[in-house]
Amino acid sequence: MKKKTFGPVQAVQLGYSPIGPPIMSVYFYYLNGLLIDTGQHHMQLHALDAIGDLPVRQILLTHHHEDHSGNAAAFQKKTGAPVRGHALTASKLKKGYRIRLYQHLIWGRTAPVGMATLDTPIQSDPYVLEPVETPGHSKDHVVFLEKNFGWLFSGDLYIGERIKFFRSDEDLDAQIHSLQKVMRLDFDTLFCAHNPCPKNGKRHLSRKLNYLVTLKQEVMVLHQKGYSVKEIIRRLDPGTDRRVKWITMGNASFAHMVRSALKSVS
């Protein structure tokens, strides 16, 4: 566990692996009584200890994935604070949901928790977080904009400029649309859940958008030339997803990015 401070925003970085160094770390954030995401269940004691006795008045989730929602129930039990998120997130977490073996090993399962939906901006004077729906990484994904301070709590909308893989349920067209939508907002700091960008956050998001648009165009050119899905994957695959593909038993791979790009023509 590591803690970082970005002005009034406190960041907690958590990483876990059953063997060796963490495969992927995740950040959650604290701002004046607000928690934005909660980290993975396997790091629950560290997450609770990191916040300690700080007052928590609301718990906000960017989406249901277990590295973001994993400790929502524990924080609610400890603080009594309501958990809020997208209606689909609330539906998922009401009874809990099944996850794959690798998700159990790397993050742990999210305990069921009751939630309220995000009907209005979240206020914690002097801060106001405006929820913005950004589907693509998941159907229930939202980001939180603090426009007066130029902050975007972006969940998994960013992750990196040139991401190496998609999960099987990710939607490329929806991600492109969500990135275009967010590019119209006013912010500079990107509080990403895996790769915070204190400066030039919008520029980083723009580069990811350009990368995804270019990838989609390259896929479509090859498709129009008559290449099969397997041939397109073979020609464009940078070969950087092998470890993740093996660990996730194929649930995350570059091939899923290509398949998602082709859904609009299938």
N, C-alpha and C positions, 0 to 999 in steps of 0.2 A: 504494500500500500504506500502511496505517495500523496502528499497534499501540496497543492499549488494555490497561489493567490493572484487573481487578476483584478486589482482594485477591490471593489466591494464583493466581487464574486469569488467564492471559494470552490476549488475543484478537487475532487478526490479521484485518484487513479487506482484502479484495482486490476490485478492480473492473477490468474490461477491456472495451474496445469497439474494433472495427476502425476506427471513425470516430467522433470526438466523445467526449463524456463516457460513462462506463460506464452501461449500461442497468440493470444490477442488480449490486450488490456482494454479497459473501458473506463470512461470518466462519467461521474455524475456531479451535479453542481448544487451549491447552496447560495441563495441570495435573499438576505433579509427575511427569513422565515419561510422561504419557498425552497423546496427540493425539486430539482429537475432531473428526473430519472433516479434510479436507486441502486444500480449495480447488480451483479450476479449473486445468486443464492449461495454459492460456494464460498463467497467472501462476506457473508452476512455479519459476522462478529466484527470484522474490520470496518465494514461500512457503518455500523451502528456506533462503533468506537470513534470513528472519524468525525461524526457529527456531535457526539457527546451530549452535552446539556444545552446545545444551541436550540433556541425555540424553533419548532417546525409547525407552521400554521396550515400549509397546504403542500400536497405531494403531487407533482405533475409528471405525467408519463408521455413521452414522445411516441411510443408504440408498445406493442405487447411483447416483443422479443425478450427472452429470459435474461439477457445481460442488461436490460434496461428496467424491467419490471420485477426482477428477482427478489428484491427486498422491500417491495411496497407494503406487503402485509405486515412485515416485521416493524417497519417504521410507523405504520398506522397503529399497530398494537402498542408501541412504545410511547407515541406522542398524542394519539387520538386525533391526528390531523386527517382530513378527508383526502382521498386519492381521486384525482381528476384526469380525464383523458378523452380520447375519441370514443364515440358510442360503440364502435367495433372492438376497441380495447376493453371497454367495460364488459361487453358480452363475452369476450374470451376469458377474462379474468374472474368472472362471476363464479364459474364452476371449475376453472382451470382447464388446461389443454394438454394434449399429448405432445411429447417431443421425441426426437430421435436419440439413438444411443450416444452419438458424439456430443449432442447438446447436454445430455445428462453428465457426461464426463467433464466437459469444459466449463459449463456454466451452472448446471443444476436446474431443477424444475421450479417454476414460479408457483408459490402457494396461492390459492384462490383468495380474492379480496373484493369487497364491494367498492364500487366506484361511482362518482358523479361525472356527468359529461361536461364538455367545455362550451357553454352557451354564451359566455361573455368574457371579456378580457379579465385577467387576473391582476388584482391590485395589491401591492404591498409598498405603501408610500416610502419613497417617492417613485417607485418603479411600477410600471404597468406592462404586463406581458400579454401580447396579442397572439392567440393561437391561429396558425395558418395551416390548412390541410395540404399535405404534400405527399400523396400516395405514389407508389412506385417501388420503393424498397419493401414496403408492406402496404396493404390496403388501408390500414388505420394510422399511417404515419402523419404526425403533425410537428411543426416547429413553433418556437415561441419568439416573437419579435419584441424587443424593447427599443422602439424607434427613437425615443428621446436621448438615449445613450448610444445608439448605434450598435446594438448587440443582437445576435441571432443565436438562440439555443437550438442547434440544428439536428440533434439526434443522429441518425445515420444517413441524412441527406447527402453529406459530403464524403466522409471517410478518407478520400484521397483524390487527387486530380486524375489519376489513371488507375482506376480500380482493376483488379486482376480477375475477378469472378463475380458471378451472380448466384444467389440461391435459386433453386428451381422455381420458386413462386414469385420472383421479382419481375417487374414489368418495365421494359426499357422505355417505351413510348410515354408511360406515365411519369417515369423519372425525368425524362427530358422536359415534359410539360411542367412538372413541379419546379424544376430548376429555372425554367424560363419565368415562371410565376414569381419565384423568390428574387430573381435578378431585378425585378421591378421595385423591390422594397429598398428602404434606406438603412444600411448598416455597413459596418466595417469589420467588427469583431465577430468571429465565428466560433462559438462554443460547441465544437463538434464532440460527439461522444467517444471518438477514438483518436482524433488528431486536431486538437484545438489550434486555432489560428488567431492570436491576439490582434494581429494587424493584417490588412489586405485580404480579409476573409472573402469579400465579394469577388476579388480577382481570382482567388483559388477556386471558388464555385464556378466562375465563368470558364476557367480552364477545364473543369470536369464536364461542364455542359458541352463545350466544344469537342472534347474527346468522345463523348457519347454520340453526339450528332455525326461526327466523322465516322465513327464505327458503324453506325446505322447506314450511312451512305455507302460505305465500302461493302457491307453485307448485301445491300440492295443491288449494287452494280454486279456483283458476282451472281446473285440470284437471277437477274435479268439476262445474264449470259448463259444461263442454263446449268450452273453448278448446283450439285446436290447439297443438302445441309452438311453432310459429312465432309464434302470437298471444301465448302466454305470455311468450316471450322479448321480444317487442316491448313488452309492457305493463310488464315488470319491469326491462328493461335500463337501467342508469344511464348508459350511454354512456361509461364510463371505461376501456374495454378496447381502444379502437380502435388505438392505437399498438402495443400488445402483439400484438393479433390480426393486424395487418399484418406485423410483424416475424417472427412465428412461422408465417405463412401459414395461419392458422386453427387451429393446434394448441393454442393457449391462447386462451380467450375466456370471456365471461360466459355465452354460450349453453351451454357445456359444463356449467356449474353447474346450469342448468335441466334439461338432458338427464339429468344424473346423479340429480337429485332425482326424476325420473320413472321411473327404472329399476325401482323397487320395485313399480310398477303396470303395467309393460309385459309 
